[in-house]
Structure formats: C-alpha cells, structure tokens
Amino acid sequence: MLSSIHPLGERTRGSSWSITTTAYVFGSVVGGTTLGVLGGSLGWLVLREARPEALLVVFGALAVLALLREWDLVKFALPSIHRQVDENWLLEYRGWVYGIGFGFQLGLGVVTIITTASLHLMIVAVVLGASPLLGALVGATFGLVRGGFVLLGRRI
C-alpha cells in the first residue's frame, strides 16, 4: 500500500508528492505520539509506585523474548488486527488527507497488521516508563522513523 506513495503515483493522481509525504510523516508522528501518551498514561496510573529495577527486569526479559521470536528461535503469534489501511482513499481523497490518515494509522501501529515484535516491545517500554511525557517522546520517535520510510521512494 505505501508503495503507492511515490512521486510518480502522486503525479498520476494529480497530487503533490511533497505535500502527501509531509502529511504522511506528520500523521505518523501524531499517531506514534498518541500511542506513546496513552501507554505512558496507563503505566503512570498502574505502575507509578513500582520499583524501577523490577520494571527493567520485566522489560529485559520481554526484549529477549521478542528477539528470540524475530530470529525464529521461539514461535508464537503476535496479537494483531488483520486489516490494512484503505487503499480506496488514494482515489477518493486529496493527497494530504490520505497522507495524514495513512500516517496516523501506521504511527499508531496497533490498528493494522503487526508483523514484528518490536512494536509490542515499544508499547511495553512506554507503559513501563510510566510517564506520558516519556511515552510521547518514544512514540513520536517511533512515528517519525516509521513514517520516514516513505522517503525512500522519493526518486521513483
């Protein structure tokens, strides 16, 4: 789906690649920030009295488990919603609209198919961090990195 957001594709739809891409990255950062604030707030409500050492041990154990899963040394299914962003938006809306919409959904991460344990690990990190501000920073960084991959198609 995201392979459709490139200069040639945007030109054929009468959209500006730079505007669509800017909107996409913005939406992804906002989605990631939203996820981070929600996770950090949940952690603050539930874990603010927990010992940091215990939280670090939990995170470390889950990080090792995620790594083992990614290397196919342990096998288990990740919780995931089996849906993609709606590709019909490409034809129905202006570039900046579907850019923000696609970016927000992918920045949230949990509203589309999840293929890697790294998203779950990031969510665990922001919850265990027990800080909405820290969650916002981690989530925004996640959204920026995830959204930034669309820039790889800039030469198409």
ABEGO torsion letter per residue (X at the ends): XAAABBAAAAAAAGBBAAAAAAAAAAAAAAAAAAAAAAAAAAAAAAAAABBAAAAAAAAAAAAAAAAAAAAGABBBBBBBBBBBBBAAAAAABBAAAAAAAAAAAAAAGAABBBABAAAAAAAAAAAAAGBAAAAAAAAAAAAAAAAAAAAAAAAX
